[in-house]
Structure formats: C-alpha cells, structure tokens
Amino acid sequence: MNLSAYSDIQNFIDGEFQPTRSGNYIDNINPATLEVIGKIPDSNEKDVSEAVEAAKKAFAGWSVTPVEKRFQILNRIAGIIDEHLNELALAETTDNGKPLWLSKKVDIPRASANFRFFATGIMHFSSESHMMEDRAINYSLRQPIGIVGCISPWNLPLYLFTWKIAPALAAGNCVIAKPSEITPVTAYLLSHICREAGLPPGVLNIIHGTGNIAGEAVVKHPDVKAISFTGSTRAGERIASIAAPKFKKLSLELGGKNPNIIFADCNWEKMIKSSIQSSFSNQGEICLCGSRILVEESIYEKFRKEFVERTQQLRVGDPLEEHSQQGAIVSKMHFDKIMRCIDTARQEGGRILCGGKKMQPGRRCANGYFIEPTVIEGLGPGSQTNQEEIFGPVVTLQSFKTEEEALRLANASGYGLAATIWTQDISKANRVAAKVESGIIWVNCWLLRDLRTPFGGMKNSGVGREGGWEALRFFTEAKNICIEL
Ligand code: NAD
C-alpha cells in the first residue's frame, strides 16, 4: 500500500473509492507553500445518500459481529497506522502546516492509540443490572445506535477524526464520516488502511466536502441517528438546530477561550515552560490552548518580562525543518481571521508586547501563512479580544489580586472548555478547580491526557462528553428489560 500518493482524493463508500456525484472538486492547498497538492471532492446529498444505503446494508452484519472480531479489525487498523507513521505524518504536515516533528510525535501516534484504546475498550464494556429485592430484576442492554455521523475539524485532523470513528465502530455502529475540507488527506489515507485491515465494506464511509453541503447532508439524513461533532461553536449551533427537532443524539465539542491561572506560589520554571506550550503549540490551534493568561499581581511584571522573552525566542518556520517550533496557519481564511483579531485588539487599546505581524520564513515558504507568536496586554475581561475565540498564536495577559478575582476573570467567558491552574497550594488548587466553569482542568500541567477520562466542555463549549465509557455510552442506545421474578 502506497500512502504517499494522495493528490486525487475520492469518497470511500461501500468499501470502494468513488468520485463525487456533484462532479465538482475543491483545490487542496499546502498552507506553508501555497502549492496546490490535490483536489477534494465537493460532495453533496447524493454521495451522502449512497453512503447511508451502504451503511444500512453493512449494519446488519457489523452490529452482530462478535466484539472479539471487531477488536481484531480495529487493532489491525492501529497497527497499520503505526507502520505508516512517516507517510501519514508528512501528509498531515503538508495538509495542515503544523511542524513535521509534531505530526510524528503527537497526531499520528494518537490516531493509532484511539483505535487501540477503543478496540480493547469494547472487550471490557458491560451493562448494568438492578435487582428489586425479591420482586424483579432489571438488566440494561447497550445496543449500537445504527448509522451515525462523525464530523471533525482541521486542527488535529487524523487525531480527532479517529477519536470519534473508533468508539462508534467499536460499539457496532456503521459510520458516515466527514473530515474537514481544509485537511482531508489523512482521512482519505485512512480509508486505504481500513480496506487493508479487512473492515467490511459499508461499515465506515468517508465523504469529503464542505460543511454546509456535505456536512449538513449528513446531519439532515433521516437514517443518521446520532451526530458526533467537533468544531466551532457557530457550526455546532447550526447542527443542533437541525438535529435537535429530529431528536438525534448529539455530542458537540466546540470552541474555547481557556484561562491559564497562575498564582505567585507556583513552580516557576515548570509553569513558564508549560505556559509557552499551552499558548503556542500547534500555532495555538488547539481547542485546549490557554489563550487568556491570568497572573497574580505580585509576579505579573516578572512573568510578563520572561514570558515575552521566551515567546520571542520561538522559531517559526518551514514545517519540514526539525527546529521549527511553530509552522504555518492552516488556511488563508483562518490567517485573515487571526490578523483581524490582532487589529481588533489594537483598536480596543491592547498593547502588543511582541509579535502581531505576518512572518515570511523565506525559500519554499516565502508566501506561506505564518504569524509571529503574539502577546497582548491592557485589555479587560469584557473586551472582544478576551471574549472571542481567536484559535491562533495569540494570548492576552491580565493580572489579579485575589483568588476571588482570579475566579471572576476565569469565568468571565461564554466558553467553558478547559483551564490550567498553577499553584503549589493543594487546597487552593482544589478550591479553584471546583469553581472554574470548565469541563477539563489541569493543575500544574497541561494537555496530560488519559483517554479514559470524560472529555468535553460546558457553556458554549459544547454538550456531552467523549472519552472512555462516555464515548461507548454515547454510541450505544440503552434499553432496560425488567423481569418479574
Ligand atoms: P468548523 O466548525 O468550521 O468545521 C468543523 C467541521 O464541521 C468541518 O468538517 C466542517 O466542514 C464541518 N461543518 C461546518 N459547518 C457545518 C454544518 N453546518 N453542518 C455540518 N458540518 C459542518 O470548525 P474548524 O474551523 O474546522 O475548527 C476549529 C474549531 O474547532 C475551533 O472553534 C475549535 O475550538 C474547535 N475545536 C474544538 C475541539 C473540542 O474538543 N472542543 C477540538 C478541536 C477543535
């Protein structure tokens, strides 16, 4: 299997590669070089209907395939992903603009880990029984839902695509999956891997295209019974408005504006190193990045000086070069959005402490979409800059005097995805963690992930939780059976 050839992406329906019924294709652009690397099918509802028909046919077999067999196939997919680490990582970097070392170290290994985790998870998944003394016994069946839709974003393309698909398949569902039209390549390569691993035709169908045409066709299809979506809050709202009146099961993992709360009694070295990572990893394009840095007043000056110095030392450059810590922004549209947000911060009276400009690394990346890591101060919690998700290499600094003020600032956001707390006082850490309105809290660390834990946000950051049993529960329908004794 040659996974280096991906210029002509096709839909994967019923185990076959198919051109889109629309006949239309979109250019796929490498954001670091602006080179056109291939064509993406601009699929429509006809492609989605064919995929649903294939999935319906496949469901009869897959839903009753013994879990051990499902385990074997999914585990095989994980193994093939590992074998092709280098090709997949290069494809991810070419498509997304992220550094190659990051794709190799994080994105692709996590994609195989997702399959391996849920392959083994389904072998241990069990349901409950409830005894009513000597009157009756209840037991709950957890049955696959049927045909489910999985829609994912561009920031961690294969990583988040597989985070949805793996539990859906493990639980016995057939899937219609739509990766982001901005980074479709590794999802396309995954279809080859699934074929090689012996996944039966129709069990996983991958449709490429835009959100408002192909994505909405998946959400609207009456035979698609559940939607697992990761992306922007705006698209999540639109999807909920279509799916909720049809009573489809919904899992929505949306945007964030995460606080990074730094108390004076933190472990300084660990905090400052980790804060650089939580601000700028993956060009700041991780929903879990801490974009609002809140610093206790007594250490604010020291923090600002050292944080800005370290930010200025970050090397932004060609994603293929080993020493590039930050690569390209994923697309022109997103690049323009981030630059507009920086302009807004200026207009609101924010001081740009470093960065704020387009970068030109030169050579093959001379025209790519690169932005200097940017630190802004002087804006209050209600400013647009501190309220709206930027999703790029841009953070703001604010100071606080007391624990109460830190909490007020942390919670002064419509979002509630993740937060980081830095303090050596364990009681304070627990107190603050309990009161921050976020689904995920890291204390003295960032992005330390155990795949068994509930993952997701509150407020405008979404509905439902992924990960571990939560994901397997989402992708199954509970049915209680009561037997009188
Ligand atoms: P997006 O909402 O534009 O697109 C995400 C996916 O949804 C894409 O596949 C897109 O084609 C599709 N889509 C868009 N509109 C749709 C519609 N109306 N119907 C069906 N599908 C539709 O998001 P993006 O720009 O790709 O990703 C960035 C966003 O994702 C950020 O807001 C980020 O915070 C969020 N995100 C959240 C998490 C999380 O776990 N909470 C993780 C990663 C990214």
Residues whose N, C-alpha, C, O or C-beta is under 5 A from the ligand:
A	BS01	NAD	I151 S152 P153 W154 K178 P179 S180 E181 G209 T210 G211 N212 G215 E216 T230 G231 S232 T233 A235 R238 E253 L254 G255 G256 C287 S461
